[in-house]
């Protein structure tokens, strides 16, 4: 019997180097993360997603890997990692780790060997060309920063492909030896107790299979099936959560018939949610959700408000992007990045408006799929736009109002990144300790909301249906599963309103589960209800009171 634990999971993304520093060198580490495991469990998280923690030159936040079988010495040892996984498992927490196999660092021994010797087996681990391809300036991932997708290496005497930065050489996935090595990497971390992987840049794995140096593969997506088969044989309940910001026509290929990947991030849901919040339009959000294709019963969407990258808006039109930018990134020169998105955390986007913050996360928790929080979102952390590129939204966790936000005892100039120390989002105003003491804080709200979300598995498992309200600002939907149903109603507008829900069930009572304030009880079988501006209410549809 399949274990579909991820259907009702709550994921929490952590960058180890900016979470908690235990040894005082200014860099977060596994020992510090282990010290915070009770905090994570108390928040209600069920699965931790670890961003890359492998040895790295760290030119791209660890996504430039130079050894897949170890822990970066700055972050600890393999022993520290195993101690962390043990402590997490004792608290019922699962762990998934980033699998970065589209490319390696140019300092990886494989690439170094490939450059030194044309006859080395590692030469075919990468993609080469004697002449610079004519399309080398096409498909740039980081416009304004990256200049080409091919770079000449003097030692190798050839050009190598890199869809990302020039220090990240693309692996040749067409080569069976590369795929075998990837299986070894997966098997290694599965043996150390992880429950699966978040696959970085999944579409570019497929692209290399499509356009590799070998004759075109008949179906490049079969590689995902190969990866899934290996995963399932090694550990039956392990999952792959993939980053695949692709067209709606392409999305079903990543799920297959339930025999490929289990989870994909819902980029369409995320981008249309921001457009809906900017417009205060329920129809806009429904439009985005209706674009998502049907997926197998074993498949799942991963919903998020903000992740560790930029808020990509590439699936919106230019005019729609301008609408979002006008609301959430008004200084486009400072806040916009890569010609496609916003480099801010969410709380500053809405000027710290607690009602809008809670509305957005209430939506994330109730949309069909599984919610994913980025660390710091639970307290409404801000950003530092003086930092380069995406580092603006990657500042260290704010634990207290002590120096360095309680993240590290090092001097401020030794920190991996500076803490946010100015303005309303400074660690002096936004931190875990202060919010723990405040029963009305965002942190305490998040704990309650996550607990209620886990008590409503219908949102993760159920069939989604939109509910008409006759108010353009109010988005209402229900999720049905195993003869049970839950309903969520969200007012995307700033004005209070009264709406009447169009529900087919006769003589069913709405049982209030969670709301932005205490409302008058729903009487009898009436489905008329009040909502404050940016208000939300969750209900269970039942035939009796509880």
N, C-alpha and C positions, 0 to 999 in steps of 0.2 A: 504494500500500500504506500502510495506517495505521501511524503510529509511536506505539505504546502505551508509550512510555518510562516513564510514570508508574506502570506496574504493578510495577516493581522499583525505584522511587525511594525515597530517604530524605529527608524534608522537614525543614527547620529553620526555625522561626519566629523572626524578629528584629524588635525594636522599635528602630529606628535611634537614637532619642534616649536610650536607656538601655544601649547596647551598648559603644561606645568613643568617647571624646571626644578629638579630635586637637588642637583649637585652644585648649583650656584654659578654655572658658567655662562648663563644668559641664553641657553638653548633648552627648550623643552626636551624631555626624555621619557623613556618607558618607566623608569622608577617614579617620576612625577605623575605620569598617567595612572599608574597603579594606585598611587595614593588618592587619586580622585575617583576611583571606581565606585565607591559608595554613593558619591554625588550623582554619577551617571545613572546608577541603578535607581536611586531615589527619584530622579526626574521621570522615570517610567520607561526609559529606553529599553528596547529588547535586542537591538543589534547595533554594534559599533562598526562603522566603516572607517578604516584607517587609510589615510592618504599615504603616498609612498614614503617609506622609512628606510629604504635600501641605501647602501653606500652610493654617493653621488657627488659630482662637483657642485651641485646645487645652483646651477644656472637657471633652472626652470622649476623651482619649488619642489625638487626631488623627482620630477618626471624625466630627468636625464639620468638613467640608471647605469651604474658601471659594475654592479654585482647583484644578481637576482637572488643569491643564496645567503644573504647576510643582512645584518642591521647596521646602519650607518653608525660608526663609532661615536659620533657626537650624541647619538640618541640612546646608546647603551649597547648591550650584547644580545646574542641569541638567547642566553639564559634569562636576561631581563624580559625579553619578549615572551618566553614560555611562562615565566612567573606571572606576567600580565594576563595571558590567556587563561591560566589556571584560576586566578582570582576572579576574572570575568565569568568564567563558567560556573564557579561556586555561587554566583549571584544570578544565574540563569541568563546571562548575556551571551549572545553569539557575536562572532567577529567575522567581518569580511575585509579583505585587503585589496588594494589597488594592484591590478595586473597590467603593467605597462609594457606591451610587447609589439606595439607598432614600430618602435624605434629603441635604440640604446643611445647612451652617451657616446660621444666620439672618443672618450677615454676608457670605454669598455675594452677588456682584453681581446674580445672577438674582433672589434673594429681595428684595434692596433695591429693585430696579427694579419688581418685582411689587407691593410695598407702596406705592410712590410713585405708580403710574399704573395704574388699572384697565384701561386700554386697551393697556397694554404686552403684547407677546407673552409675556412672562415671567409674567404673571398666571396663565396656564393651565399654567405649569410646576409649579404647586403645587395643593393641594387646599383649597378654601375653603368656608365656610358663613356665611350671614348671622346665623344663630342657633346658639347652642351646642347640638350634638346631645345628645339625651337619654342616649346611651350613652357620653358623653365620659369617664366614670370607669371604664369597662370596658376590659379588655385592657391594663391597666397593665404595662409591661415591667419597671419598676424599683420595685416596691412599697416604701413607706417613704421613697422619695426623690422619685419622680415623682407628681404629683397628678392629672394629666389627660392625655388624648390630643388635646385641642383647646385652643388658646390664642388670646386676642383680641389683635389687633395694631391699635393706635390709628391709625397712619398709613394702614393698609389699610382700616380700618373693617369688618373681618370676622375670623372665626375661621379659623385654619389648622390642618391636621391634623399631628400628629407622634406616631408610635407610640413614639418614644423621648423624650429630653429635650425641653423646650420650646424649646431653642435649635437644634433639628434638625428643620427643616421637611420634611415628606414631599414627594418629587417625584411628580408625576402621570404615572406610566408609561403611562397610557392615551393621553396626548398623543403623536402620532407625532413631533413635533419634539423632545420629550424623549428618545425612543428613538433618534432620529438623533444627538442630542448624545452619548448614551452610546456609540454606535458610534464617534463621533469620538474620544472619550476612550480607548476600547479601541485604536483604530487608532494613536493617538499613542504609547502606551506599547509597543505591539507593534513599531512602527517603531524604538523605542529599544532593542529587543533582549530584551524579556521573553518568557517562554514561556507566559504565561497569567495567570489571575487567580484570586484567592480572593474569592468574592462574599459580601459581608457581608449578613446578614439577608435571605437569599433568599426565605423564605416571605412577607415583607411586600411584596416586589415583586409576588408573585402575588396577595396580598390586595388591593393597589391595583388590579390589573387586574380582579379579581373585582368590586370594589365602587367603581370609579372614578366620576368625575362624568359620564362618558359612559354610554350604555346598556351593560349587562353584556356582557362579551366572552364569546363562545361557549365558548372553551377558554382560560382565562388562562395555562395552561402553555405555550401556543404561543409566548409571548414568549421562553421559554427556548430554543426551537428557532430563533427569529429571531436571538437572541444567538449561539447556537452556529454558525449558518450564516455570520454575519458573521465570527466568529472563525476558522472553518476556511478561508474564502476568503482572508483576510488572511495567515494562517500555519497551514499544515496540521497542524503538530504541537503547536499551542498548546492549553491545557486550561483548563477552569473547575472549580475546587474550591469547592463551596458549603457555607456554614453553613446547615443546614436541620434544626433540631431539631423534627421533626414526627412525626405518627403513622405507624405502619408501613404503613397503608393509603395514605398520601399519598406515601411515599418513591418508589415506582416512577415517579410522574409526573415526578420531577425527572430521571430517566434517559431516559424515553421508550423508544423502540426502539433506543437507542444513538445517537439523533440530537439529544439535548439535552445535559445536563451529563455530564462524564466521571467526576467524583468527588464524593462526599459524606462529610462527617465521620460516623463511626459513633457517634452519641450513645447508641444503645441498647447497643452493645457496651461503651462506656465506663462507663455508669451501672451496668450489671449486673456489670461487672468489679469495681467498687468494692463492690457488695453481696456479691459472691462472696468478695472479700478479707476483708470484715468477718465473714462467716459461716464462712470457710474451707470453702466449698462449691463443688465442681466443677459440680454440677447447676445451681446458680444461674447460673453463667457460660454454660453450654450453653443454658439457657433464654433468656437475652438474645440469644445468637447465632442461635438458631433463630427468633427474632422477625423477624430481618432478611429482607426479601423477596428473591426471585430477581432478579438484575439482568442487563442485557445483558453479553455477553462483553467489550465495550469499557468497561464501567463498573467502578468500583473504590471500595472503602471506604477512608477515611483513619482509621487507628487512632491514638489518643493516650492518654496518662495524664493530663496536665494541660495546659490551654491558657492563654492570657493572660487569659481571663475567669474567672468563678467556675466551680467544679465543679458544673454543673447536675445536679440529681437529680430533675427534674420528671417524668420518666417512671416513677418509682418511686412506690409507695403511701406514704401518710403514715407508716405503721408501718415500711416498708422504709427510708424516709429517716431515721427515728429510729435504726434499726440502724446505718446508715453514720455518722450524726452521733455516736453513742455511742462508736464506735471512732476516728473521724478528726477530729471537731470537738466534743470534750466540753464546751467552753465555748460553748454555742450563741449566747449573746448577743454574744460577741466574734467568733466564727469563722463564723457563718452569715450569709447575705445574700440579700435579695430573696425571702425565704420559700421558697427552692428549692435553695440550694446552699452550698458551702463556699468561703471566700475565702482558702485557704491553698495553698502549694506542697505537693508530695507528700512530700518528705523529712521535714518536720516532722510531717506527719500520722502517720507511722510512727515518730516519735521518733528519726529518724536510723538506724533499724535497716537496716544494709546488706543483710542477706539479703532482707528484704521489698522494699527498693528494687529490687534486681537481679531479683527474681522478677517484679515488676510490669513492668519494662521488657523482660524476656525474653518475657513474655506479649505485650506490645505489638508486639515485633519479629516474632513468629511467628504471630499471629492472621491469618487471611486478609484481605489488604489491604495498604496501604502505610503505614509508620510515620511519625508526625509528632512531632518533638521541639520543645519550647519552649526557647529559649535559657536556659542555666543548669541545665537538668535533667541535663545530662551530668556535672555536678560535684555534684549534690544540693544546690542552693541552697535557702536557707530564705526566710522572709517577715518582714514587719514589720507586725504587727497593729495598731500605733498609727496607721497610715496610713488614709486614708479609702477606703471601698468596696473596689474591686478593685485599688487601688494597692498594697495589702499584698503582692501577689504579683508586682509589676511593678518591683521595685527593680533598680538597675544591676547589670550583669554583674560578677562578682568574679574579677578577673584575677590578683591577687597580694595579699600581705599588706602592701603599701605603703599609704600614706594614700589614702582613697577607693577602696580595693580595686583600685588601678591603673586605675580607670575614667577618672579625670580629675585634672588638676593644679590645678583650681580649689579655692578654699576650700570647706569642707564645706557652708557655708550657701548656696553658689551652685549646688549640684547640682540637677538637674531633679527627682530624688527622692533621699532619703538612702539610703546603702548600709546593709546589715545589719551592724551593728557590735557587737552584744551577743549573748551566749549561744553555744551550740555551733555555730550556723550563721553566726556572724560571719565576715567576710572574712578574719580572722586565722587561722581554722581551715579554712575552705572556700574554696579558690581554685584557679585553673588551674595556676599555677606549682608549688605544693606537690604537687598531684596528678600532674603530669607526672613528678615525681621519684620517685613511689611506684608501683612496678610493680603493686601490689595495689589501687590507687585506683579509684574509680568511673569516673573519666575514662578510664583505660587499659582498664578492663573494657568501657566503652561503645564504644571504638574497635574492640576485638576483636569484640564482639557485632555491631556494624554491618557490619564486614567479612564476618563469617560470614553475616549476613542477605543481603547482596548476592550471596554465592556460592550462595544457596538461592532462586532465583527462583520455585521451586514455591510458597513462601508467598505471593507476590504474584499469581501466575498460576493456581495450581492449584485443584482441586476439594477442598473441605473435608469431612472425615469425622471424627466423634468416635470415639474408641477406648475401649471399656469397660475398666475397671481393677479393679472391685469394691472400690474404696476411695473413700469419699465426698469426701475431700479432694483427690484427684488428678485433674487435668484433663489428658487426653491426646488429641491429635488428629494427623491426617496430612493432607498436601496432595499431590495427584497431578497431574502435568503432564508431557506428552510421554513417557510410559512411565517416569517417574522419580517418586520419592516421598520426602518428608521427614516426620519425626515429631518432635513436641515434647511433653514430659511435664513437668508442673508440679505440685508439691505445695503447695497453698494452705494446708496446715496446718502448725502449729509442730512437730509430732512427726515424727521419721524413720519411714520405712515401707519395706516391700518390696511391689511390685505385679507382677502378671502381665498383660502387655498382650494383649488379644484381637485378634490380627492374622490375617487370612485367608490371606495369602501363605505358601506352604510353602517351607521350606528357604531363607529369605532371611536374610541377615546384617545386623544393626544396626551401622552404622558410626558411632561417637560423633563428634560435631562440636563440641559445646560443653556444658559442665556447670558447676555451681557449685563442684565440687571434682573431683579425680581419683577415679574410681570403678573398681572391678574390671572388667576387660573382660567384655563379654557373650560367653558361650561358645556355640558352635555355633548352632543355630537356636532356642535358648531365648529367650523374651521376658520373662523374669523379671528385674527390676532393682530396685536400691536407690535410695532418695531420702532426702536429709537433710530436716530441717524447713525449709520454704520453699525447697526445692531444685528444680532444673530440669535437664533434659538434652535436647539436640537430637541427632537421629540422621538419617542417610540410610539408606534401606532399599535394600540392594544384594545382588547375588548373588555378590559376591566381596569380598575384603579389598582395602584400598588402603593 
